[in-house]
Every structure is written in structure tokens, then in C-alpha cells.
């Protein structure tokens, strides 16, 4: 029942977001003529990015970034609890960014919206972590199904990207949410909400070698997309002032769009032109009067679009805009597939379908960039209304995914999280371990002693303590050593020694130390390297407490039993 509610709300949100973007675009384009004499169009993205930065930083006081990455982080590190404001904030900011021509897509923001709806409904119903996570997946499935009218792709995206590792039983609520979102979309907006296409050309088995080559090319382009996204992120985030960063990113984006207008916005209109063999209509968009009848000039222009689209998308997101890489990956794949087929037809007497290779290219790059081959296959199959291209879709998707996996083990969504130890996909053991919060297992009941005190003071501490470890802490709160019962067993009953021996003379250095901010995987590595059973916790030079293996193992066992019970 909850999955129905979440699917319906996510479907309404998807339709609302797309309609809002259409209204903004229609309002801005009313004064633009076919000859592109309205030069403001090149600065609309700048206006959209700066407006988004102002709203997010000074009203909601949050940063944008990659929305799906934030969802994965929330599931892994924040018990699947998403802020209530995200049920609508990403819709508003992405409508502004994309409506004003930002070179990103609406899919990631609507997934964040749907996921936030799922999380907050679960909190209202007082559901546990596992069911909150499932309802987050339901929101994502309903959102994708609603914005593309593709329920199967919604289910697979949610299980392949969002809910990695959950059991088969989770598919039932995902299916219900996806169907609900798709039905709402169809009821409110008909069969075409974001992008659809009716196949015209059949699949020709003799073209299989070309599809194999396209798969490799899509994989390599996916590597380029991923690495340049991180490169632009690294460079532009060096600008610490958010407003300045937004202005710089917006101006750079304006320059790119000035020379390559197809990069403006999501790019679905350009893909539709390519699919319908109307590529010559892109000529009026450019300020330069290229001779599009010259195939070499046209190819050079399109290759420029391929190499600049990832940069434009990264600039939009990292400078403060709101959007995702879902649509840019589809756009880039479509252009790559078209250019590949166009080139083959130009240099070869054979003629291969431009539209089929455009669609399959969309699948290939999406599979590589998102590391989601099944989502890519079924999305293209659904938006084309059939499974005519199922074989080349499977082939290109698999080859592209295998190619990028050789260079990039993790997807663009998860790479940074995994490197920071904030997300552990597939490995159930590490998932449970990463779910243990170090601050909750710190033991603070150990009695401390001073280095200048005598053995007699330590013996008194032994009488009061139930532990066999005694931290030696100076007057500044710094840990200077540790003493165990084994260290004093032979002398603690010697009256003379108790009055003469100073604690500083018998204390030992700890084998290692950790910080309360360390990840649990790092803590376990420290235990393994040091061979210790107990480790002191030191924050900014100050002693906090101790962490023991036994306490961690007991917590782990409790989590394991709870997970199995659920």
C-alpha cells in the first residue's frame, strides 16, 4: 500500500517537474527567432546556475552535487533518513537550472525527490532501516517510471543502482511503485512525457561487427566522461566562493554553448533531430553558418559536441547547478552512435541505420557511465516501444560496461564514496561493519591515572575498577601511556615498591591509536596491523576512551541477527 502511495506521488512529481521546465523554456524562447539573434540565450544557463546557487546556499543552506551519490551516502551512512526539504527542493532548483539551459538532466533530481518521499513516508509510519531503504527504492523506481513512462527500467534502475544487494522480495514493492508512477504519468501527460521514438528500421544481423565496434567506442567515451567529470570537479571546486564559482562555471558554459548550441539544455531535442534524419536543422542553431552539406564539416562539429558535452555537464553541476548525468549520458551516447553510423556510411558502400545506431549508442554510454547495463537496455527498449533492437542493445551494453570496467572499477555515482570508505556495495560483511558507528562503541568507563602518581595510587584504582587497562593521562588530557594488570602483577603487593615506584616508570606506549572520526574498516585494519585487542581513541591530541574488539564483535553480531530477522 505504501509503495502505491509513493509511486503515485513520485509520478505526479515527475510530470510536474517536466511541465515546469517546459513552461520556463517556452517563456525564455518566445523572443528567440530562427536566426538566433537573441543573444541572451547564451547567458540563460549562467542566470540559472547563479539563481540555483543563491537559493540552495542562502535559503536551504545545502549544496547540490550529484543527487544519486547523495542518496547512496544516505543509505550507507545516515540510516536512510533523507531531509524532508528534499521532497521538493531539488524539483525547484533543477527546474531553474535545466529550464534556463543548464547542460544536465532532470532524472537525478526527480530520483532524489522520489527517494526523499519514500524515506519520509517510512519515517511517518515508523518503519525500520530496511523498510525505509526499500521505500527509498520505491520512490526512485516510481520517479524513473514516471518521467520516462518506463516501469521496467524504473524497477531495474532502482535495484541496480539504488538498492544494491537487497533480496528478491524487494522487487514486489518496486514493481508496484513503478507501475503506479507510470500510470500517473500516462494519465496526466499521455504516452510521451520526456522522450520516445517509434522504430523505423529493422535490426540487421550482418551489422553485428559494427555494433561490437560501437560497444568498445561507447566504453571508451564513458571513461572519458567519467574522468573529465572528476577533472572539472577538482578544478572548479578550487574556487571557494560559491557565487564566484557559479559565475565562472556559467560563463564557461556560455562560451561552449556559443560555439556548440546543441549542448544547450538536456539535449533530447537534438537527439530527436538525429533520429528523424533532420540533422541539417541544427544549422540554424549555430551563430556560424557552417556548410552542413559538407559531411566532414558536419562530423567535425559533432565530434566537438561529443568532447565538450561532458565538460559542459560537469561545469553545470560542480559550479552549483542542480541536475544529473543521466540525460547527458543518453545525449552523448546518441551523438556517438549517430557519428559512428554516419562515418561508416560515408567511407563504406554499405548503409547502416542512423537511427538504430543512435539509439544503441545511447544505451552503450549510459551503461558505461552509470555502470547500469540492464537499466540502459530496458530503458531504450521501452522508449522505442518494442524489443526489435534487443540483441544489439544487449551486445553494446555488455561490451561498453566491460570496457569501462577495465579502466574504472566503480561508477561515477559510487567511486568517490567507495574511496572514502563511505559506501560498500555487494559485500554484506563490509556493509554491516560500515554501519557500526565508532562513537557508539567507545568505552569511557576506564579509570585514568596520572604519570606523576605512585604505584599505590594505581592499586587503589585497581580496587575500584572492573577493567584491566588503565590509561595514563597528563594534566592536559593527553594520553602518555597505558598500564595493564599484567604489567604490575608481580609488584603490586610489594609495600615498599608501591610507595616508591612512579607510574611514569612502568607505563607502556599504546601499540596504536585511532580517532573517533575514523571509518570502521580503517579501525579494523589498525587492529589487524597492531595485533592489539584494545585501542585508545585520541581526538586532536586528547584522550577520549578505548575501543575493544570484543565490543565491536558483539555489536556486529547484534546487527547480523537483526538483519537476518528482517
PyMOL commands that set and color helices and strands:
alter all, ss='L'
color gray80, all
select helices_A, chain A and resi 2-29+39-42+44-58+67-77+84-87+89-99+107-124+129-148+151-162+170-189+205-236+242-259+261-263+268-275+279-285+295-318+326-347+354-370+373-383+390-407+415-419+428-434+438-441+455-464+485-488+495-500+503-506+520-530+549-565
alter helices_A, ss='H'
color red, helices_A
select strands_A, chain A and resi 469-473+479-484+513-514+534-539+542-548
alter strands_A, ss='S'
color yellow, strands_A
deselect
rebuild
show_as cartoon
